[in-house]
Amino acid sequence: MVYILTGNELKKRRIAIGVSRLDLATYLEVSCRTVEGWEQGRFKIYRPLQKYIMSFLSNIERQKGIR
């Protein structure tokens, strides 16, 4: 099964763990406008990057005891 990360899910998880768009963009080495585009559904989050984003969010969640 292939997991597809939606922009809406990305935004919800990012906000829930207290990570700003700028922080996420800096970590991923993309612009804030790119993160905004993903979250608003204007840009597609390519699958190889989805795995990287999910790993980042999961690590932050574990560090904060969220999941």
MOPAC internal coordinates of N, CA, C and O (Angstrom, degrees):
PM7 1SCF
backbone

  N    0.0000 0     0.00 0     0.00 0    0    0    0
  C    1.4536 1     0.00 0     0.00 0    1    0    0
  C    1.5276 1   109.08 1     0.00 0    2    1    0
  O    1.2310 1   120.66 1   -45.92 1    3    2    1
  N    1.2984 1   116.34 1   134.08 1    3    2    1
  C    1.4560 1   121.96 1   179.17 1    5    3    2
  C    1.5232 1   108.49 1  -100.47 1    6    5    3
  O    1.2310 1   121.21 1   -53.54 1    7    6    5
  N    1.3208 1   115.29 1   126.46 1    7    6    5
  C    1.4506 1   120.41 1   179.51 1    9    7    6
  C    1.5161 1   109.28 1   -87.44 1   10    9    7
  O    1.2310 1   120.74 1   -44.43 1   11   10    9
  N    1.3136 1   116.19 1   135.57 1   11   10    9
  C    1.4546 1   120.39 1   177.32 1   13   11   10
  C    1.5214 1   108.07 1  -117.59 1   14   13   11
  O    1.2310 1   121.10 1   -59.72 1   15   14   13
  N    1.3251 1   115.50 1   120.28 1   15   14   13
  C    1.4619 1   122.45 1   178.31 1   17   15   14
  C    1.5138 1   108.54 1   -85.52 1   18   17   15
  O    1.2310 1   120.67 1   -58.78 1   19   18   17
  N    1.3174 1   116.32 1   121.22 1   19   18   17
  C    1.4617 1   119.98 1   177.55 1   21   19   18
  C    1.5225 1   109.82 1   -89.18 1   22   21   19
  O    1.2310 1   121.22 1   -22.16 1   23   22   21
  N    1.3105 1   115.27 1   157.84 1   23   22   21
  C    1.4590 1   120.35 1   177.25 1   25   23   22
  C    1.5185 1   112.16 1   -61.37 1   26   25   23
  O    1.2310 1   121.02 1   141.98 1   27   26   25
  N    1.3225 1   115.65 1   -38.02 1   27   26   25
  C    1.4614 1   120.24 1   179.66 1   29   27   26
  C    1.5268 1   110.75 1   -64.14 1   30   29   27
  O    1.2310 1   120.70 1   137.31 1   31   30   29
  N    1.3309 1   116.26 1   -42.69 1   31   30   29
  C    1.4618 1   120.04 1   178.60 1   33   31   30
  C    1.5311 1   110.73 1   -65.38 1   34   33   31
  O    1.2310 1   120.99 1   138.08 1   35   34   33
  N    1.3233 1   115.72 1   -41.92 1   35   34   33
  C    1.4603 1   120.13 1   177.82 1   37   35   34
  C    1.5237 1   110.29 1   -56.75 1   38   37   35
  O    1.2310 1   120.36 1   131.79 1   39   38   37
  N    1.3086 1   116.91 1   -48.21 1   39   38   37
  C    1.4699 1   121.40 1  -178.50 1   41   39   38
  C    1.5291 1   111.08 1   -62.62 1   42   41   39
  O    1.2310 1   120.15 1   134.00 1   43   42   41
  N    1.3302 1   117.31 1   -46.00 1   43   42   41
  C    1.4681 1   120.94 1  -179.51 1   45   43   42
  C    1.5256 1   111.22 1   -60.27 1   46   45   43
  O    1.2310 1   120.48 1   133.63 1   47   46   45
  N    1.3180 1   116.68 1   -46.37 1   47   46   45
  C    1.4748 1   120.16 1  -178.62 1   49   47   46
  C    1.5213 1   111.05 1   -68.35 1   50   49   47
  O    1.2310 1   120.35 1   138.98 1   51   50   49
  N    1.3254 1   116.93 1   -41.02 1   51   50   49
  C    1.4624 1   120.90 1   179.76 1   53   51   50
  C    1.5205 1   110.74 1   -60.56 1   54   53   51
  O    1.2310 1   120.70 1   133.43 1   55   54   53
  N    1.3143 1   116.27 1   -46.57 1   55   54   53
  C    1.4682 1   120.82 1   179.90 1   57   55   54
  C    1.5293 1   110.78 1   -66.55 1   58   57   55
  O    1.2310 1   120.38 1   138.17 1   59   58   57
  N    1.3182 1   116.88 1   -41.83 1   59   58   57
  C    1.4768 1   120.95 1  -178.13 1   61   59   58
  C    1.5233 1   112.47 1   -60.31 1   62   61   59
  O    1.2310 1   120.44 1   148.51 1   63   62   61
  N    1.3253 1   116.77 1   -31.49 1   63   62   61
  C    1.4713 1   119.12 1  -178.89 1   65   63   62
  C    1.5220 1   112.65 1   -97.84 1   66   65   63
  O    1.2310 1   120.75 1  -179.38 1   67   66   65
  N    1.3334 1   116.17 1     0.62 1   67   66   65
  C    1.4595 1   119.89 1   174.93 1   69   67   66
  C    1.5182 1   114.94 1    77.08 1   70   69   67
  O    1.2310 1   120.46 1  -148.97 1   71   70   69
  N    1.3240 1   116.72 1    31.03 1   71   70   69
  C    1.4667 1   120.80 1   178.18 1   73   71   70
  C    1.5341 1   107.76 1  -101.74 1   74   73   71
  O    1.2310 1   120.71 1   -51.66 1   75   74   73
  N    1.3144 1   116.25 1   128.34 1   75   74   73
  C    1.4593 1   119.95 1   179.61 1   77   75   74
  C    1.5299 1   110.31 1   -77.23 1   78   77   75
  O    1.2310 1   121.38 1   -16.89 1   79   78   77
  N    1.3130 1   114.97 1   163.11 1   79   78   77
  C    1.4680 1   119.01 1   174.61 1   81   79   78
  C    1.5224 1   110.17 1   -59.61 1   82   81   79
  O    1.2310 1   121.16 1   139.06 1   83   82   81
  N    1.3179 1   115.39 1   -40.94 1   83   82   81
  C    1.4617 1   119.90 1  -179.39 1   85   83   82
  C    1.5283 1   110.92 1   -61.85 1   86   85   83
  O    1.2310 1   120.20 1   135.27 1   87   86   85
  N    1.3345 1   117.22 1   -44.73 1   87   86   85
  C    1.4642 1   120.52 1   178.87 1   89   87   86
  C    1.5322 1   111.31 1   -60.41 1   90   89   87
  O    1.2310 1   120.80 1   134.74 1   91   90   89
  N    1.3309 1   116.07 1   -45.26 1   91   90   89
  C    1.4634 1   119.87 1  -179.93 1   93   91   90
  C    1.5238 1   110.19 1   -65.24 1   94   93   91
  O    1.2310 1   120.73 1   135.36 1   95   94   93
  N    1.3201 1   116.21 1   -44.64 1   95   94   93
  C    1.4634 1   120.44 1   179.74 1   97   95   94
  C    1.5276 1   111.16 1   -60.97 1   98   97   95
  O    1.2310 1   120.55 1   137.55 1   99   98   97
  N    1.3163 1   116.55 1   -42.45 1   99   98   97
  C    1.4624 1   120.88 1   179.30 1  101   99   98
  C    1.5184 1   110.50 1   -62.90 1  102  101   99
  O    1.2310 1   120.31 1   134.44 1  103  102  101
  N    1.3194 1   117.02 1   -45.56 1  103  102  101
  C    1.4615 1   120.97 1   179.82 1  105  103  102
  C    1.5327 1   111.28 1   -60.65 1  106  105  103
  O    1.2310 1   120.77 1   138.63 1  107  106  105
  N    1.3268 1   116.12 1   -41.37 1  107  106  105
  C    1.4592 1   120.88 1  -176.48 1  109  107  106
  C    1.5275 1   113.17 1   -86.09 1  110  109  107
  O    1.2310 1   121.13 1   173.52 1  111  110  109
  N    1.3330 1   115.45 1    -6.48 1  111  110  109
  C    1.4707 1   121.53 1  -177.92 1  113  111  110
  C    1.5282 1   111.80 1    60.05 1  114  113  111
  O    1.2310 1   121.64 1  -133.82 1  115  114  113
  N    1.3336 1   114.47 1    46.18 1  115  114  113
  C    1.4621 1   122.20 1   173.90 1  117  115  114
  C    1.5253 1   107.10 1  -129.43 1  118  117  115
  O    1.2310 1   120.39 1    -7.35 1  119  118  117
  N    1.3088 1   116.85 1   172.65 1  119  118  117
  C    1.4653 1   119.94 1   179.11 1  121  119  118
  C    1.5292 1   110.83 1   -83.32 1  122  121  119
  O    1.2310 1   121.26 1   -20.09 1  123  122  121
  N    1.3278 1   115.20 1   159.91 1  123  122  121
  C    1.4658 1   120.22 1   175.04 1  125  123  122
  C    1.5262 1   110.31 1   -61.49 1  126  125  123
  O    1.2310 1   120.69 1   146.15 1  127  126  125
  N    1.3192 1   116.29 1   -33.85 1  127  126  125
  C    1.4709 1   120.59 1   178.76 1  129  127  126
  C    1.5231 1   111.18 1   -64.33 1  130  129  127
  O    1.2310 1   120.36 1   147.49 1  131  130  129
  N    1.3237 1   116.92 1   -32.51 1  131  130  129
  C    1.4654 1   120.29 1   176.55 1  133  131  130
  C    1.5176 1   110.16 1   -66.37 1  134  133  131
  O    1.2310 1   120.39 1   132.60 1  135  134  133
  N    1.3301 1   116.86 1   -47.40 1  135  134  133
  C    1.4702 1   120.63 1   178.16 1  137  135  134
  C    1.5264 1   109.78 1   -60.37 1  138  137  135
  O    1.2310 1   120.72 1   135.95 1  139  138  137
  N    1.3112 1   116.23 1   -44.05 1  139  138  137
  C    1.4715 1   120.66 1   177.85 1  141  139  138
  C    1.5360 1   110.50 1   -59.81 1  142  141  139
  O    1.2310 1   120.47 1   136.45 1  143  142  141
  N    1.3198 1   116.70 1   -43.55 1  143  142  141
  C    1.4668 1   120.70 1   178.65 1  145  143  142
  C    1.5132 1   112.48 1   -61.64 1  146  145  143
  O    1.2310 1   120.49 1   139.60 1  147  146  145
  N    1.3405 1   116.67 1   -40.40 1  147  146  145
  C    1.4687 1   119.85 1   176.60 1  149  147  146
  C    1.5181 1   110.05 1   -61.65 1  150  149  147
  O    1.2310 1   121.26 1   131.72 1  151  150  149
  N    1.3364 1   115.20 1   -48.28 1  151  150  149
  C    1.4649 1   120.01 1  -175.86 1  153  151  150
  C    1.5250 1   112.24 1   -64.79 1  154  153  151
  O    1.2310 1   120.44 1   149.04 1  155  154  153
  N    1.3042 1   116.76 1   -30.96 1  155  154  153
  C    1.4726 1   120.44 1  -179.51 1  157  155  154
  C    1.5277 1   112.67 1   -91.85 1  158  157  155
  O    1.2310 1   120.65 1  -179.26 1  159  158  157
  N    1.3252 1   116.36 1     0.74 1  159  158  157
  C    1.4475 1   120.60 1   177.60 1  161  159  158
  C    1.5226 1   114.17 1    78.25 1  162  161  159
  O    1.2310 1   119.82 1  -167.95 1  163  162  161
  N    1.3151 1   117.96 1    12.05 1  163  162  161
  C    1.4649 1   121.24 1   179.26 1  165  163  162
  C    1.5264 1   111.88 1   -81.19 1  166  165  163
  O    1.2310 1   120.64 1   151.67 1  167  166  165
  N    1.3468 1   116.39 1   -28.33 1  167  166  165
  C    1.4626 1   121.55 1   179.51 1  169  167  166
  C    1.5183 1   109.36 1  -122.02 1  170  169  167
  O    1.2310 1   121.18 1   -34.89 1  171  170  169
  N    1.3132 1   115.35 1   145.11 1  171  170  169
  C    1.4623 1   121.12 1   177.06 1  173  171  170
  C    1.5309 1   109.30 1   -82.23 1  174  173  171
  O    1.2310 1   120.89 1   -40.22 1  175  174  173
  N    1.3237 1   115.90 1   139.78 1  175  174  173
  C    1.4629 1   121.07 1   174.14 1  177  175  174
  C    1.5277 1   105.91 1   -91.82 1  178  177  175
  O    1.2310 1   120.51 1   -71.73 1  179  178  177
  N    1.3137 1   116.63 1   108.27 1  179  178  177
  C    1.4571 1   120.19 1  -176.18 1  181  179  178
  C    1.5270 1   111.35 1   -65.67 1  182  181  179
  O    1.2310 1   120.87 1   -36.61 1  183  182  181
  N    1.3167 1   115.94 1   143.39 1  183  182  181
  C    1.4683 1   122.15 1  -172.25 1  185  183  182
  C    1.5236 1   114.76 1   -53.27 1  186  185  183
  O    1.2310 1   118.64 1   135.43 1  187  186  185
  N    1.3361 1   120.19 1   -44.57 1  187  186  185
  C    1.4660 1   117.62 1   179.16 1  189  187  186
  C    1.5406 1   111.98 1   -59.96 1  190  189  187
  O    1.2310 1   120.97 1   145.29 1  191  190  189
  N    1.3180 1   115.75 1   -34.71 1  191  190  189
  C    1.4600 1   119.89 1   179.35 1  193  191  190
  C    1.5281 1   111.46 1   -75.79 1  194  193  191
  O    1.2310 1   120.17 1   149.58 1  195  194  193
  N    1.3218 1   117.28 1   -30.42 1  195  194  193
  C    1.4645 1   120.72 1   178.46 1  197  195  194
  C    1.5276 1   110.81 1   -57.16 1  198  197  195
  O    1.2310 1   120.73 1   135.59 1  199  198  197
  N    1.3187 1   116.21 1   -44.41 1  199  198  197
  C    1.4646 1   120.53 1  -178.80 1  201  199  198
  C    1.5335 1   110.16 1   -62.30 1  202  201  199
  O    1.2310 1   120.47 1   138.35 1  203  202  201
  N    1.2997 1   116.70 1   -41.65 1  203  202  201
  C    1.4638 1   122.84 1   179.10 1  205  203  202
  C    1.5303 1   110.58 1   -64.37 1  206  205  203
  O    1.2310 1   120.44 1   136.02 1  207  206  205
  N    1.3247 1   116.76 1   -43.98 1  207  206  205
  C    1.4655 1   121.46 1   178.86 1  209  207  206
  C    1.5275 1   110.19 1   -64.32 1  210  209  207
  O    1.2310 1   120.45 1   134.41 1  211  210  209
  N    1.3280 1   116.74 1   -45.59 1  211  210  209
  C    1.4636 1   120.81 1  -179.70 1  213  211  210
  C    1.5219 1   110.90 1   -60.63 1  214  213  211
  O    1.2310 1   120.35 1   139.28 1  215  214  213
  N    1.3138 1   116.93 1   -40.72 1  215  214  213
  C    1.4577 1   121.20 1   178.33 1  217  215  214
  C    1.5284 1   110.37 1   -62.43 1  218  217  215
  O    1.2310 1   120.43 1   134.18 1  219  218  217
  N    1.3295 1   116.78 1   -45.82 1  219  218  217
  C    1.4595 1   121.71 1   178.68 1  221  219  218
  C    1.5231 1   110.88 1   -59.46 1  222  221  219
  O    1.2310 1   120.27 1   129.85 1  223  222  221
  N    1.3240 1   117.10 1   -50.15 1  223  222  221
  C    1.4666 1   120.72 1  -178.46 1  225  223  222
  C    1.5270 1   111.05 1   -63.18 1  226  225  223
  O    1.2310 1   120.39 1   137.89 1  227  226  225
  N    1.3229 1   116.86 1   -42.11 1  227  226  225
  C    1.4707 1   120.85 1   179.41 1  229  227  226
  C    1.5234 1   111.60 1   -62.89 1  230  229  227
  O    1.2310 1   120.25 1   139.17 1  231  230  229
  N    1.3229 1   117.14 1   -40.83 1  231  230  229
  C    1.4639 1   120.60 1   177.94 1  233  231  230
  C    1.5180 1   111.51 1   -62.38 1  234  233  231
  O    1.2310 1   120.08 1   136.74 1  235  234  233
  N    1.3196 1   117.45 1   -43.26 1  235  234  233
  C    1.4759 1   121.10 1   178.60 1  237  235  234
  C    1.5288 1   109.44 1   -64.57 1  238  237  235
  O    1.2310 1   120.57 1   136.59 1  239  238  237
  N    1.3243 1   116.52 1   -43.41 1  239  238  237
  C    1.4619 1   120.38 1   179.23 1  241  239  238
  C    1.5314 1   111.04 1   -59.88 1  242  241  239
  O    1.2310 1   120.36 1   136.59 1  243  242  241
  N    1.3172 1   116.91 1   -43.41 1  243  242  241
  C    1.4807 1   120.18 1   178.74 1  245  243  242
  C    1.5356 1   110.24 1   -64.23 1  246  245  243
  O    1.2310 1   120.26 1   136.89 1  247  246  245
  N    1.3085 1   117.11 1   -43.11 1  247  246  245
  C    1.4702 1   120.92 1  -179.63 1  249  247  246
  C    1.5277 1   111.09 1   -61.05 1  250  249  247
  O    1.2310 1   120.65 1   145.06 1  251  250  249
  N    1.3246 1   116.35 1   -34.94 1  251  250  249
  C    1.4674 1   121.19 1  -178.44 1  253  251  250
  C    1.5252 1   112.07 1   -92.55 1  254  253  251
  O    1.2310 1   120.46 1   177.57 1  255  254  253
  N    1.3461 1   116.72 1    -2.43 1  255  254  253
  C    1.4559 1   120.40 1   178.77 1  257  255  254
  C    1.5192 1   113.36 1    71.91 1  258  257  255
  O    1.2310 1   120.40 1  -151.95 1  259  258  257
  N    1.3129 1   116.85 1    28.05 1  259  258  257
  C    1.4567 1   121.35 1  -177.65 1  261  259  258
  C    1.5226 1   112.01 1   -84.33 1  262  261  259
  O    1.2310 1   120.27 1   142.03 1  263  262  261
  N    1.3246 1   117.09 1   -37.97 1  263  262  261
  C    1.4691 1   120.06 1  -179.79 1  265  263  262
  C    1.4896 1   109.53 1  -126.28 1  266  265  263
  O    1.2310 1   120.10 1   180.00 1  267  266  265

